[in-house]
Amino acid sequence: MLKAGGLLLHVEQPQYGPAMHGVDLKQAMEEAGFPIDQHFVTGVRAVPDKSLFPASSDGEEEDYGRAAIWNAYGAWKPQVASAAKEEVSA
């Protein structure tokens, strides 16, 4: 349950397989009732300790742990219209 005006936030760890790559999270959030104009998607690049995780030998940007990008998806649940609030409280 998420109250009206609440924030849905989903943070995905870096994916190293097809699991989440096959899911359209924007579509899933819209189908769950979160209007598309209330969605956001962003990425956060991990800053690894190079002494523990040396650079990828083949120069890849995302190399499964060394320079992983965490993805955040979210949306705000619509506010309840004031008329609807009055009906509920009456």
C-alpha positions as CSV (number, residue, x, y, z in Angstrom):
1,M,0.0,0.0,0.0
2,L,1.2,3.4,-0.9
3,K,-0.6,6.5,0.2
4,A,-1.7,9.2,-2.4
5,G,1.3,11.4,-3.2
6,G,3.7,8.7,-2.0
7,L,7.0,7.8,-3.8
8,L,7.7,4.4,-5.3
9,L,11.5,3.9,-5.5
10,H,13.1,0.8,-6.9
11,V,16.9,0.5,-7.0
12,E,18.4,-2.3,-9.1
13,Q,21.8,-3.6,-8.5
14,P,23.9,-4.1,-11.7
15,Q,22.5,-6.9,-13.8
16,Y,24.9,-9.5,-15.1
17,G,22.2,-11.6,-16.9
18,P,19.0,-11.1,-18.8
19,A,16.7,-11.1,-15.7
20,M,15.7,-7.4,-15.5
21,H,16.8,-6.5,-19.0
22,G,13.6,-8.2,-20.3
23,V,11.3,-6.1,-18.1
24,D,10.0,-2.7,-19.2
25,L,9.8,-1.1,-15.7
26,K,8.2,2.1,-17.1
27,Q,5.4,0.0,-18.6
28,A,5.0,-2.0,-15.5
29,M,4.7,1.1,-13.3
30,E,2.2,2.6,-15.7
31,E,0.1,-0.6,-15.7
32,A,0.2,-0.4,-11.9
33,G,-1.4,3.1,-12.0
34,F,1.6,5.4,-11.9
35,P,1.1,8.0,-14.6
36,I,4.0,8.2,-17.1
37,D,4.5,11.9,-16.4
38,Q,5.3,11.1,-12.8
39,H,8.1,8.5,-13.6
40,F,11.9,9.0,-13.3
41,V,14.8,6.8,-14.2
42,T,18.4,7.5,-13.2
43,G,21.7,5.7,-12.9
44,V,24.5,5.9,-10.3
45,R,28.0,4.8,-11.2
46,A,29.8,2.9,-8.4
47,V,33.2,4.2,-7.5
48,P,35.3,1.1,-6.8
49,D,38.4,0.8,-4.7
50,K,41.0,0.2,-7.4
51,S,43.2,-1.7,-5.0
52,L,40.5,-4.3,-4.6
53,F,39.0,-4.1,-8.1
54,P,41.6,-3.3,-10.8
55,A,40.4,-1.9,-14.1
56,S,39.0,-4.3,-16.7
57,S,41.7,-5.7,-18.9
58,D,39.6,-5.2,-22.0
59,G,38.6,-1.6,-21.2
60,E,34.9,-2.2,-20.9
61,E,32.9,0.6,-19.2
62,E,30.6,-1.7,-17.2
63,D,32.6,-4.7,-16.3
64,Y,30.5,-6.6,-13.8
65,G,31.5,-5.0,-10.5
66,R,34.5,-2.7,-11.2
67,A,32.4,0.1,-12.7
68,A,28.9,-1.0,-12.1
69,I,26.0,1.3,-12.7
70,W,23.1,1.1,-10.3
71,N,19.7,2.0,-11.7
72,A,16.9,3.7,-9.9
73,Y,13.3,3.8,-11.1
74,G,10.5,5.5,-9.5
75,A,7.2,7.4,-9.7
76,W,4.9,9.4,-7.5
77,K,1.4,8.0,-6.8
78,P,-1.3,10.5,-7.9
79,Q,-2.9,12.7,-5.3
80,V,-6.5,11.9,-4.5
81,A,-8.8,14.6,-6.0
82,S,-10.3,16.9,-3.3
83,A,-13.9,16.0,-4.3
84,A,-13.1,12.3,-3.8
85,K,-11.6,13.1,-0.4
86,E,-14.8,14.8,0.7
87,E,-16.9,11.9,-0.4
88,V,-14.7,9.4,1.6
89,S,-14.8,11.6,4.7
90,A,-18.5,12.2,4.6
